[in-house]
Amino acid sequence: MSSKKREDKPRAAEIVTREYTINLHKRVHGTGFKKRAPKALKEIRKFAEKVMSTKDVRIDTKLNKEVWKCGVKNVPRRIRVRLARRHNDDEEAQEALYTLVTVVPIANRAGFRGLSNITILE
């Protein structure tokens, strides 16, 4: 082991943007029909909180519409999302960082096959 002390910022404090595919089907399995879309949004929020390690998670309205587009009980099986950890401009906020979750449109006909989790450099 090295005796050097690490003086840079912790990994959770850096600004980063990543894309993930979330399998909503396994997360809402067994949920009643009238609670599937709200449960899917809660699971997206929970996933973003865990992966980006921020308590403040904000879901974009387009992502909300994408989850709800087929109604309350027909949630898409998978969804591609972009998670962006950003600085909080609000001076009175408890958290210094927040996570913005947006939907990524899938353009190819193969769907989600071959897609992996990627980090986007800004």
Disulfide bonds with the S-S distance in Angstrom:
none
